């Protein structure tokens, strides 16, 4: 299974990449892991949120939604920027 490391100022985290891994997410999270945060955009959450929730197998999490491309795109309804 492909994996890579995500480095932050405080730590390095392993990331697993595999088809269907959202449905099995609980297998990759250590039981002693602290609070879980899920970061997504609303359009991606609409597509994959249910699968991710099932994959967490009841583990509590906080959802952090970032603006998606559709909500930040300028269109004719923008009168003033």
C-alpha positions as CSV (number, residue, x, y, z in Angstrom):
1,X,0.0,0.0,0.0
2,X,1.5,3.4,-0.9
3,X,2.2,5.7,2.0
4,X,4.0,9.0,2.6
5,X,4.9,11.2,5.5
6,X,3.2,14.5,6.2
7,X,5.6,16.8,8.2
8,X,4.4,19.6,10.5
9,X,6.3,21.8,12.9
10,X,5.4,19.5,15.8
11,X,5.5,16.0,14.3
12,X,5.5,13.7,11.2
13,X,2.4,11.7,10.4
14,X,2.2,8.6,8.1
15,X,-0.5,8.8,5.4
16,X,-1.8,5.7,3.7
17,X,-3.1,5.8,0.2
18,X,-5.3,2.9,-1.0
19,X,-8.5,2.5,-2.9
20,X,-11.4,2.1,-0.5
21,X,-9.4,3.2,2.5
22,X,-12.1,5.7,3.7
23,X,-14.4,2.7,4.4
24,X,-11.7,1.1,6.5
25,X,-10.3,4.2,8.2
26,X,-10.7,2.8,11.7
27,X,-8.0,0.2,10.8
28,X,-5.4,2.9,10.3
29,X,-6.1,5.0,13.4
30,X,-4.4,3.8,16.6
31,X,-6.9,3.1,19.4
32,X,-5.0,5.4,21.7
33,X,-5.1,8.3,19.2
34,X,-6.4,11.6,20.6
35,X,-9.1,13.8,19.2
36,X,-9.7,13.3,15.5
37,X,-10.1,16.2,13.1
38,X,-11.5,15.8,9.6
39,X,-10.7,18.7,7.2
40,X,-12.6,18.9,4.0
41,X,-14.5,21.2,1.6
42,X,-18.3,21.0,1.5
43,X,-18.4,19.6,-2.0
44,X,-16.0,16.7,-1.1
45,X,-17.8,16.1,2.2
46,X,-21.1,15.8,0.3
47,X,-19.5,13.1,-1.9
48,X,-17.5,11.2,0.7
49,X,-18.7,12.2,4.1
50,X,-21.0,9.2,4.7
51,X,-18.3,6.8,3.7
52,X,-15.8,8.5,6.0
53,X,-18.2,8.4,8.9
54,X,-18.8,4.7,8.4
55,X,-15.1,4.2,8.2
56,X,-14.5,5.9,11.5
57,X,-16.7,3.2,13.1
58,X,-18.3,5.4,15.7
59,X,-15.1,7.3,16.7
60,X,-15.9,10.9,17.6
61,X,-14.4,13.6,15.4
62,X,-14.6,17.4,14.7
63,X,-15.3,18.4,11.1
64,X,-13.4,21.4,9.7
65,X,-15.0,22.7,6.5
66,X,-13.1,24.9,4.2
67,X,-14.6,26.9,1.3
68,X,-14.8,25.0,-1.9
69,X,-14.1,26.3,-5.3
70,X,-17.8,26.8,-6.1
71,X,-18.3,29.0,-3.1
72,X,-15.2,31.2,-3.7
73,X,-15.6,31.6,-7.5
74,X,-16.5,35.0,-8.7
75,X,-19.6,35.2,-10.8
76,X,-22.1,37.7,-12.1
77,X,-23.9,37.9,-8.8
78,X,-20.9,39.6,-7.2
79,X,-21.5,43.3,-7.3
80,X,-18.7,44.4,-5.1
81,X,-15.4,42.7,-4.3
